[in-house]
Amino acid sequence: MLLWPGDTFERPTYTVMSHVAPELVWAIAFLVTSVVQFSIVVYGAYRERWAHWFAGWNACIWGYTVVAMLLSVYPPPAAIGGELALMISAIWIWVRPIIMRHGERLHHA
């Protein structure tokens, strides 16, 4: 949606993000992220090392975006609930394999 004509970053919700990078940079970052996510699903590359590194990147970008929006306006917009859910999901997708590997090591030790 950041590639849509117009200046989304003029809204107060995106003030903190606009200080880090212009709207086009954020749009490209999210576009590349979505293409990589889609590729992981299509090719079933869930267990690849690069997919795990990507999951860390995805958790970071969602975490930063949600925190930046929360810091930009008060009270937070009601619609941020969806972004909060995506952030928690992204963090879980990144952390879950680490927890599972740790559990497997404990089980086989």
Secondary structure, DSSP 8 states (H G I E B T S, - for coil): -TTSSS-GGGSGGGHHHHHHS-HHHHHHHHHHHHHHHHHHHHHT-TTSHHHHHHHHHHHHHHHHHHHHHHHHSSS--TTHHHHHHHHHHHHHHHHHHHHHHHHHHHHH-
